[in-house]
């Protein structure tokens, strides 16, 4: 199964050990069609295409895995619910315990170290940083209330998500970060 199927997010064990049972890694899709993006879902197609082949650098490089969670914002009275409401929704969606570490960071803060130019960056790294910047900007422009939720300690699952305008759906990308 590719990294995105409507309502599907790779299970945590697949993010932690993506090469099990001859299944491709969560970021293995070669195109939006390979990733299971419905032809009638142009926003997911844009995000899947923009995220294709991109990794988040931490102590372990992790692919960005696009997702769409239908109804994630059901019952929310505003387009961008308060931080605590987002945390409650994520805890329920991903079956996180009440005491599991969960923090929010801004979109800019999450991507800052990933896109900031460094002396010695070769052309390939510069291109990856440009593409990460384009993905960040795409999400900021196409989604409402984009934020980043980081769940866990040491092995942290980062969810970059926002609300699809006019719906109750969340769309975004996730990645497993290792920070010791």
ROSE-4610 file (N, C-alpha, C; in Angstrom, 1 decimal, always signed):
// ROSE-4610
residu = [X/X/X/X/X/X/X/X/X/X/X/X/X/X/X/X/X/X/X/X/X/X/X/X/X/X/X/X/X/X/X/X/X/X/X/X/X/X/X/X/X/X/X/X/X/X/X/X/X/X/X/X/X/X/X/X/X/X/X/X/X/X/X/X/X/X/X/X/X/X/X/X/X/X/X/X/X/X/X/X/X/X/X/X/X/X/X/X/X/X/X/X/X/X/X/X/X/X/X/X/X/X/X/X/X/X/X/X/X/X/X/X/X/X/X/X/X/X/X/X/X/X/X/X/X/X/X/X/X/X/X/X/X/X/X/X/X/X/X/X/X/X/X/X/X/X/X/X/X/X/X/X/X/X/X/X/X/X/X/X/X/X/X/X/X/X/X/X/X/X/X/X/X/X/X/X/X/X/X/X/X/X/X/X/X/X/X/X/X/X/X/X/X/X/X/X/X/X/X/X/X/X/X/X/X/X/X/X/X/X/X/X/X/X/X/X/X/X/X/X/X/X/X/X/X/X/X/X/X/X/X/X/X/X/X/X/X/X/X/X/X/X/X/X/X/X/X/X/X/X/X/X/X/X/X/X/X/X/X/X/X/X/X/X/X/X/X/X/X/X/X/X/X/X/X/X/X/X/X/X/X/X/X/X/X/X/X/X/X/X/X/X/X/X/X/X/X/X/X/X/X/X/X/X/X/X/X/X/X/X/X/X/X/X/X/X/X/X/X/X/X/X/X/X/X/X/X/X/X/X/X/X/X/X/X/X/X/X/X/X/X/X/X/X/X/X/X/X/X/X/X/X/X/X/X/X/X/X/X/X/X/X/X/X/X/X/X/X/X/X/X/X/X/X/X/X/X/X/X/X/X/X/X/X/X/X/X/X/X/X/X/X/X/X/X/X/X/X/X/X/X/X/X/X/X/X/X/X/X/X/X/X/X/X/X/X/X/X/X/X/X/X/X/X/X/X/X/X/X/X/X/X/X/X/X/X/X/X/X/X/X/X/X/X/X/X/X/X/X/X/X/X/X/X/X/X/X/X/X/X/X/X/X/X/X/X/X/X/X/X/X/X/X/X/X/X/X/X/X/X/X/X/X/X/X/X/X/X/X/X/X/X/X/X/X/X/X/X/X/X/X/X/X/X/X/X/X/X/X/X/X/X/X/X/X/X/X/X/X/X/X/X/X/X/X/X/X/X/X/X/X/X/X/X/X/X/X/X/X/X]
num = [1/1/1/2/2/2/3/3/3/4/4/4/5/5/5/6/6/6/7/7/7/8/8/8/9/9/9/10/10/10/11/11/11/12/12/12/13/13/13/14/14/14/15/15/15/16/16/16/17/17/17/18/18/18/19/19/19/20/20/20/21/21/21/22/22/22/23/23/23/24/24/24/25/25/25/26/26/26/27/27/27/28/28/28/29/29/29/30/30/30/31/31/31/32/32/32/33/33/33/34/34/34/35/35/35/36/36/36/37/37/37/38/38/38/39/39/39/40/40/40/41/41/41/42/42/42/43/43/43/44/44/44/45/45/45/46/46/46/47/47/47/48/48/48/49/49/49/50/50/50/51/51/51/52/52/52/53/53/53/54/54/54/55/55/55/56/56/56/57/57/57/58/58/58/59/59/59/60/60/60/61/61/61/62/62/62/63/63/63/64/64/64/65/65/65/66/66/66/67/67/67/68/68/68/69/69/69/70/70/70/71/71/71/72/72/72/73/73/73/74/74/74/75/75/75/76/76/76/77/77/77/78/78/78/79/79/79/80/80/80/81/81/81/82/82/82/83/83/83/84/84/84/85/85/85/86/86/86/87/87/87/88/88/88/89/89/89/90/90/90/91/91/91/92/92/92/93/93/93/94/94/94/95/95/95/96/96/96/97/97/97/98/98/98/99/99/99/100/100/100/101/101/101/102/102/102/103/103/103/104/104/104/105/105/105/106/106/106/107/107/107/108/108/108/109/109/109/110/110/110/111/111/111/112/112/112/113/113/113/114/114/114/115/115/115/116/116/116/117/117/117/118/118/118/119/119/119/120/120/120/121/121/121/122/122/122/123/123/123/124/124/124/125/125/125/126/126/126/127/127/127/128/128/128/129/129/129/130/130/130/131/131/131/132/132/132/133/133/133/134/134/134/135/135/135/136/136/136/137/137/137/138/138/138/139/139/139/140/140/140/141/141/141/142/142/142/143/143/143/144/144/144/145/145/145/146/146/146/147/147/147/148/148/148/149/149/149/150/150/150/151/151/151/152/152/152/153/153/153/154/154/154/155/155/155/156/156/156/157/157/157/158/158/158/159/159/159/160/160/160/161/161/161/162/162/162/163/163/163/164/164/164/165/165/165/166/166/166/167/167/167/168/168/168/169/169/169/170/170/170/171/171/171/172/172/172/173/173/173/174/174/174/175/175/175/176/176/176/177/177/177/178/178/178/179/179/179/180/180/180]
x = [+0.8/+0.0/+0.9/+0.6/+1.3/+1.1/+1.8/+1.7/+0.4/-0.5/-1.7/-2.9/-3.8/-5.1/-6.1/-7.2/-8.2/-8.5/-8.2/-8.5/-7.4/-6.3/-5.2/-4.0/-3.4/-2.1/-1.3/+0.0/+0.8/+0.8/+0.6/+0.6/+2.0/+2.0/+3.3/+4.4/+4.0/+5.0/+5.6/+4.9/+5.4/+6.3/+6.0/+6.9/+8.2/+8.1/+9.3/+10.1/+9.5/+10.2/+9.5/+9.8/+9.1/+9.4/+10.4/+10.8/+10.4/+9.1/+8.6/+7.8/+7.9/+7.0/+7.0/+8.1/+8.3/+7.3/+6.8/+6.0/+6.9/+6.5/+7.4/+7.3/+8.3/+8.3/+7.2/+6.8/+5.6/+5.9/+7.1/+7.3/+7.7/+7.4/+7.8/+7.1/+5.9/+5.2/+6.0/+5.8/+6.6/+5.8/+4.4/+3.6/+2.4/+1.6/+0.3/-0.6/-0.6/-1.5/-1.0/+0.3/+0.9/+0.5/+0.3/+0.1/-1.4/-2.2/-3.6/-4.5/-4.0/-4.8/-5.9/-7.1/-8.2/-8.1/-8.6/-8.5/-9.3/-10.3/-11.2/-10.7/-9.4/-8.8/-7.6/-7.8/-6.6/-5.7/-6.3/-5.4/-4.5/-5.0/-4.1/-3.1/-3.5/-2.6/-1.4/-1.8/-0.7/+0.2/-0.3/+0.5/+1.4/+0.7/+1.5/+2.6/+2.3/+3.4/+4.5/+4.1/+5.1/+6.0/+5.4/+6.1/+6.9/+6.7/+7.3/+8.8/+9.4/+10.8/+11.5/+10.7/+11.2/+11.3/+12.4/+12.6/+12.8/+12.5/+12.8/+14.0/+15.0/+16.3/+16.2/+16.5/+16.8/+17.9/+18.0/+19.0/+18.8/+17.6/+17.2/+16.4/+16.7/+15.9/+14.6/+13.5/+12.2/+11.4/+10.8/+10.0/+8.8/+8.4/+7.1/+6.0/+5.0/+3.9/+2.6/+2.1/+0.8/-0.4/-1.3/-2.5/-3.7/-4.9/-6.2/-7.0/-7.5/-8.3/-9.7/-10.6/-12.0/-12.6/-13.3/-14.0/-13.2/-11.9/-11.0/-11.5/-12.0/-12.5/-14.0/-14.6/-16.1/-16.4/-17.4/-17.9/-17.1/-16.0/-15.2/-16.0/-16.0/-16.8/-16.1/-14.8/-14.0/-13.1/-12.6/-11.7/-10.4/-9.9/-8.7/-8.9/-9.2/-9.5/-8.3/-8.6/-7.5/-6.6/-5.4/-4.3/-4.8/-5.4/-5.8/-6.9/-7.7/-8.7/-8.0/-7.0/-6.2/-5.6/-5.0/-4.3/-5.3/-6.5/-7.5/-7.9/-8.1/-8.5/-7.4/-6.1/-5.0/-4.9/-5.0/-4.9/-6.0/-7.2/-8.3/-8.0/-7.6/-7.4/-6.2/-5.2/-4.0/-3.9/-4.9/-4.9/-3.7/-3.4/-2.3/-2.9/-2.1/-2.5/-2.6/-3.3/-3.5/-2.2/-1.3/+0.0/+1.1/+0.9/+1.9/+2.3/+3.6/+4.0/+3.5/+2.9/+2.4/+2.5/+3.2/+3.4/+3.1/+2.8/+2.6/+3.7/+4.1/+5.0/+4.5/+5.0/+4.5/+5.0/+4.4/+4.8/+6.2/+6.4/+7.7/+8.8/+8.5/+9.5/+9.9/+8.9/+9.2/+10.1/+9.8/+10.6/+11.8/+12.0/+13.2/+14.5/+14.8/+16.1/+16.2/+15.1/+15.1/+15.3/+15.0/+15.1/+16.2/+16.7/+17.7/+19.0/+19.5/+20.7/+21.9/+22.7/+24.0/+25.1/+26.2/+27.5/+27.8/+28.2/+28.5/+27.4/+26.2/+25.0/+25.4/+25.3/+25.5/+24.1/+24.2/+23.0/+21.8/+22.1/+21.0/+20.3/+21.1/+20.5/+19.8/+20.3/+19.6/+18.3/+18.2/+17.0/+16.0/+16.4/+15.5/+15.0/+15.8/+15.4/+14.4/+14.6/+13.6/+12.3/+12.3/+11.1/+10.4/+11.1/+10.5/+9.8/+10.5/+9.9/+8.6/+8.6/+7.4/+6.3/+6.6/+5.6/+5.0/+5.9/+5.4/+4.5/+4.9/+4.1/+2.8/+2.8/+1.6/+0.6/+1.0/+0.2/-0.4/+0.5/+0.1/-1.0/-0.9/-1.8/-3.1/-3.1/-4.2/-5.1/-4.5/-5.2/-5.4/-6.4/-6.6/-6.0/-5.4/-4.9/-3.8/-2.9/-1.9/-1.0/-0.8/+0.1/+0.8/+1.8/+2.5/+2.3/+1.9/+1.8/+2.9/+3.7/+4.8/+4.4/+4.3/+3.9/+5.0/+5.4/+6.4/+7.6/+8.6/+9.9/+10.9/+12.0/+13.0/+12.5/+11.6/+11.0/+9.7/+9.7/+8.6/+7.9/+6.6/+5.9/+5.4/+5.8/+5.4/+4.3/+3.2/+2.0/+1.9/+2.1/+1.9/+0.5/-0.4/-1.8/-2.6/-3.6/-4.5/-5.8/-6.8/-8.2/-8.4/-9.0/-9.4/-10.6/-10.4/-11.5/-12.8/-13.9/-15.2/-15.5/-14.6/-14.8/-14.5/-14.7/-14.3/-13.0/-12.3/-11.2/-9.9/-8.9/-7.6/-6.7/-5.8/-4.8/-3.5/-2.5/-1.1/-0.1/+1.0/+2.1/+2.6/+3.1/+3.7/+5.1/+5.9/+7.2/+7.6/+8.5/+9.0/+10.4/+10.6/+11.8/+12.5/+13.8/+14.5/+15.4/+15.1/+15.9/+16.3/+17.6/+18.1/+18.8]
y = [-1.2/+0.0/+1.2/+2.3/+3.5/+4.3/+5.5/+6.3/+6.9/+7.1/+7.8/+7.0/+6.7/+6.2/+7.0/+7.4/+8.2/+7.6/+8.5/+8.0/+7.1/+6.9/+6.0/+6.8/+6.4/+6.9/+5.7/+5.6/+4.4/+4.2/+3.0/+2.7/+3.0/+3.4/+3.8/+2.7/+1.4/+0.4/+0.4/+0.8/+0.9/+2.1/+3.2/+4.3/+4.0/+3.2/+2.9/+1.8/+0.9/-0.2/-0.4/+0.5/+0.5/-0.6/-1.4/-2.4/-3.8/-4.0/-5.3/-6.0/-7.3/-8.1/-7.6/-7.2/-6.8/-5.7/-4.9/-3.8/-2.6/-1.7/-0.5/+0.4/+1.2/+2.2/+3.2/+3.9/+4.8/+5.9/+6.2/+7.3/+6.7/+5.5/+4.8/+5.1/+5.8/+6.0/+6.9/+6.5/+7.3/+8.4/+8.4/+9.5/+9.5/+10.6/+10.7/+9.5/+9.0/+7.9/+6.7/+6.5/+5.3/+5.4/+6.6/+6.8/+6.6/+6.3/+6.1/+7.3/+8.4/+9.7/+9.6/+9.9/+9.9/+11.0/+10.7/+11.7/+12.9/+12.8/+13.9/+14.6/+14.4/+15.0/+15.8/+17.0/+17.7/+18.2/+18.6/+19.1/+18.0/+16.7/+15.7/+15.3/+15.4/+15.2/+16.2/+17.5/+18.5/+18.2/+17.9/+17.6/+16.4/+15.3/+14.1/+14.3/+15.0/+15.3/+16.1/+17.2/+18.0/+17.3/+16.3/+15.6/+14.4/+14.1/+12.9/+12.9/+11.9/+11.8/+12.7/+13.5/+14.4/+13.7/+14.0/+13.5/+14.6/+14.3/+15.3/+14.8/+15.6/+15.3/+15.4/+14.3/+14.3/+13.4/+12.7/+11.7/+10.5/+10.5/+9.5/+10.2/+10.0/+10.6/+9.9/+10.6/+10.0/+10.6/+9.8/+10.3/+11.1/+12.1/+12.8/+12.0/+11.6/+10.7/+11.5/+11.8/+12.5/+11.7/+12.5/+11.8/+12.7/+12.1/+12.9/+12.1/+12.9/+12.3/+12.9/+12.2/+12.7/+12.9/+14.0/+14.3/+14.7/+14.9/+15.2/+16.4/+17.4/+18.7/+18.7/+17.5/+17.4/+18.1/+19.0/+19.7/+20.9/+21.2/+22.3/+23.6/+24.5/+25.7/+26.8/+26.6/+27.6/+26.8/+27.5/+26.9/+26.4/+27.1/+26.8/+26.6/+25.4/+25.2/+25.5/+25.8/+26.1/+24.9/+25.2/+24.2/+23.0/+23.2/+22.1/+21.2/+21.8/+21.0/+20.1/+20.7/+19.9/+18.7/+19.0/+17.9/+16.8/+17.1/+16.1/+15.4/+16.0/+15.4/+14.4/+14.8/+14.0/+12.8/+13.0/+11.9/+10.8/+11.2/+10.3/+9.6/+10.4/+9.8/+8.8/+9.1/+8.2/+7.4/+7.3/+6.5/+6.8/+8.0/+8.4/+8.5/+8.1/+8.2/+9.6/+9.9/+11.3/+11.8/+11.0/+11.5/+11.4/+11.0/+11.0/+12.4/+12.7/+14.0/+14.5/+15.7/+16.2/+17.7/+18.3/+19.7/+20.2/+21.5/+22.2/+23.1/+23.2/+24.2/+24.8/+26.0/+26.6/+25.9/+26.2/+25.6/+26.2/+27.5/+28.1/+27.5/+27.3/+26.7/+25.3/+24.5/+23.1/+23.0/+23.8/+23.7/+24.6/+25.5/+26.4/+25.7/+24.7/+24.0/+23.2/+22.8/+21.9/+22.7/+24.0/+24.8/+25.9/+26.1/+27.2/+26.8/+27.7/+27.4/+27.3/+26.3/+26.1/+26.2/+26.7/+26.7/+25.3/+25.1/+23.7/+22.9/+23.4/+22.7/+22.5/+21.3/+21.0/+21.3/+21.1/+21.4/+20.5/+19.3/+18.3/+18.8/+19.2/+19.6/+20.9/+21.8/+23.1/+22.8/+21.8/+21.5/+20.9/+20.0/+19.5/+20.6/+21.5/+22.6/+23.5/+23.7/+24.5/+23.8/+22.4/+21.7/+21.6/+21.5/+21.6/+22.9/+24.0/+25.3/+25.4/+24.8/+24.8/+24.0/+22.9/+22.1/+22.9/+23.5/+24.4/+25.5/+26.2/+27.3/+26.8/+25.6/+25.0/+24.8/+24.1/+23.8/+25.1/+26.1/+27.4/+28.1/+28.0/+28.7/+27.9/+26.6/+25.8/+25.3/+25.3/+24.8/+25.9/+25.7/+26.6/+26.1/+27.1/+26.8/+25.8/+25.8/+24.8/+24.9/+23.7/+23.7/+22.4/+22.2/+21.0/+20.5/+19.2/+18.5/+17.5/+17.5/+16.5/+15.6/+14.3/+13.3/+12.4/+12.3/+11.4/+12.1/+11.2/+11.7/+10.7/+11.3/+10.6/+10.2/+9.2/+8.9/+9.7/+10.7/+11.7/+11.6/+11.5/+11.6/+13.0/+13.6/+15.0/+15.0/+15.7/+15.8/+17.2/+17.5/+18.9/+18.8/+19.5/+19.4/+20.7/+20.7/+21.9/+21.4/+22.3/+22.0/+22.3/+21.4/+21.6/+22.6/+23.8/+24.8/+24.2/+24.5/+24.0/+22.6/+21.9/+20.5/+20.4/+19.2/+18.8/+18.0/+17.9/+17.0/+17.7/+16.9/+17.4/+16.7/+17.5/+17.0/+17.5/+16.6/+17.0/+16.0/+16.1/+15.1/+14.7/+13.5/+13.1/+12.5/+12.5/+12.0/+11.5/+10.5/+10.1/+10.7/+11.4/+12.1/+11.4/+11.3/+10.7/+11.9/+12.2/+13.2/+12.7/+12.5/+12.1/+13.2]
z = [+0.0/+0.0/+0.0/-0.8/-0.8/+0.4/+0.5/+1.7/+2.0/+1.0/+1.2/+0.6/+1.4/+0.9/+1.7/+1.2/+1.9/+3.2/+4.3/+5.6/+6.2/+5.5/+6.0/+6.3/+7.4/+7.8/+8.1/+7.7/+8.0/+9.5/+9.9/+11.4/+11.9/+13.2/+13.9/+13.7/+13.8/+13.6/+12.2/+11.2/+9.9/+9.8/+10.5/+10.5/+11.2/+12.3/+13.0/+12.3/+11.6/+10.9/+9.5/+8.6/+7.3/+6.4/+6.6/+5.7/+6.2/+6.5/+7.0/+5.9/+5.9/+5.0/+3.5/+3.0/+1.6/+1.2/+2.2/+1.8/+1.6/+0.7/+0.5/+1.7/+1.9/+3.0/+2.8/+3.9/+3.7/+2.7/+2.3/+1.4/+0.0/-0.3/-1.5/-2.8/-2.7/-3.9/-4.9/-6.2/-7.2/-7.8/-7.6/-8.1/-7.2/-7.5/-6.8/-7.0/-8.3/-8.6/-7.8/-7.7/-7.0/-5.5/-5.0/-3.6/-3.3/-4.3/-4.0/-3.9/-4.5/-4.4/-5.4/-5.0/-5.8/-6.9/-8.1/-9.2/-8.8/-8.0/-7.6/-6.4/-6.0/-4.8/-5.2/-5.9/-6.4/-5.3/-4.1/-3.0/-2.6/-2.4/-1.9/-3.0/-4.3/-5.4/-5.3/-5.1/-5.0/-3.8/-2.7/-1.5/-1.7/-2.2/-2.4/-3.4/-4.5/-5.5/-4.9/-4.1/-3.5/-2.5/-1.7/-0.7/-1.3/-2.5/-3.1/-3.0/-2.3/-2.2/-1.2/-0.4/+0.6/+1.9/+2.7/+4.0/+5.0/+6.2/+7.3/+8.0/+8.1/+8.7/+10.2/+10.9/+12.3/+12.5/+13.7/+13.9/+12.9/+12.4/+11.4/+10.3/+9.1/+8.0/+7.8/+7.8/+7.7/+6.5/+5.7/+4.6/+5.1/+4.4/+4.7/+4.1/+4.9/+4.5/+4.4/+3.3/+3.2/+3.8/+4.3/+4.9/+4.7/+4.7/+4.8/+5.8/+6.9/+7.9/+7.8/+7.1/+7.0/+8.4/+8.6/+9.8/+11.0/+10.9/+12.0/+12.7/+12.0/+12.6/+12.8/+12.8/+13.0/+14.3/+14.3/+15.4/+15.9/+15.2/+15.5/+15.1/+16.0/+15.8/+14.9/+14.8/+14.1/+13.1/+12.1/+11.1/+11.7/+12.7/+13.4/+14.9/+15.3/+16.7/+17.6/+18.9/+19.8/+19.9/+20.4/+20.5/+21.3/+22.5/+23.3/+22.6/+21.8/+21.0/+20.0/+19.3/+18.4/+19.1/+20.2/+21.0/+21.3/+21.8/+22.1/+20.9/+19.8/+18.5/+18.1/+18.2/+17.8/+18.7/+20.0/+21.0/+20.6/+20.3/+20.0/+18.6/+17.6/+16.3/+16.3/+17.0/+17.0/+18.2/+19.0/+20.3/+21.2/+21.4/+22.3/+23.7/+24.7/+26.1/+26.5/+27.5/+28.0/+28.5/+29.0/+29.5/+28.4/+27.2/+26.2/+25.8/+25.8/+25.4/+24.1/+24.1/+22.8/+22.9/+21.9/+21.8/+20.4/+20.4/+19.1/+18.8/+17.5/+17.1/+15.8/+15.5/+14.3/+13.0/+11.9/+10.7/+10.3/+10.6/+10.3/+11.1/+12.4/+13.3/+12.9/+12.6/+12.2/+11.0/+10.0/+8.7/+8.7/+9.7/+9.7/+9.5/+10.4/+10.3/+9.1/+8.5/+7.3/+6.0/+6.0/+4.8/+4.8/+6.0/+6.1/+5.4/+4.5/+3.8/+4.7/+4.4/+5.2/+4.3/+4.8/+4.0/+3.6/+2.4/+1.9/+1.4/+1.4/+0.8/-0.7/-1.2/-2.6/-3.4/-4.7/-5.5/-5.1/-4.8/-4.4/-3.1/-2.2/-0.9/-1.1/-1.9/-2.1/-2.8/-3.7/-4.4/-3.4/-2.5/-1.4/-0.6/-0.2/+0.7/+0.0/-1.3/-2.1/-2.2/-2.4/-2.4/-1.1/+0.0/+1.3/+1.6/+1.1/+1.2/+0.4/-0.8/-1.6/-1.0/-0.3/+0.4/+1.5/+2.3/+3.4/+2.9/+1.9/+1.4/+0.8/+0.1/-0.4/+0.7/+1.8/+2.9/+3.6/+3.7/+4.3/+3.5/+2.2/+1.3/+1.0/+1.1/+0.7/+1.9/+3.1/+4.2/+5.3/+6.1/+7.2/+8.5/+9.2/+10.6/+10.6/+9.7/+9.6/+10.9/+11.5/+12.7/+12.7/+13.6/+13.7/+15.1/+15.2/+16.5/+16.6/+17.7/+17.9/+19.0/+18.7/+19.7/+20.1/+21.4/+21.8/+22.3/+22.8/+23.2/+22.5/+22.2/+21.4/+20.1/+20.0/+18.7/+18.7/+17.9/+17.8/+16.5/+16.5/+15.2/+15.1/+14.0/+13.7/+12.7/+13.0/+12.2/+11.8/+10.5/+9.9/+9.3/+9.9/+9.4/+9.4/+8.6/+8.5/+8.0/+8.1/+7.7/+6.2/+5.5/+4.1/+4.1/+3.5/+3.5/+3.1/+3.8/+3.5/+3.8/+4.6/+5.0/+6.5/+7.0/+8.3/+8.3/+7.1/+7.0/+7.3/+7.8/+8.0/+6.9/+6.4/+5.4/+5.9/+5.6/+6.0/+5.7/+6.3/+6.2/+7.6/+7.7/+9.0/+8.7/+9.8/+9.7/+11.1/+11.2/+12.4/+12.6/+13.7/+14.0/+15.2/+15.2/+16.3/+16.9/+18.1/+18.8/+20.2/+20.4/+21.7/+22.4]
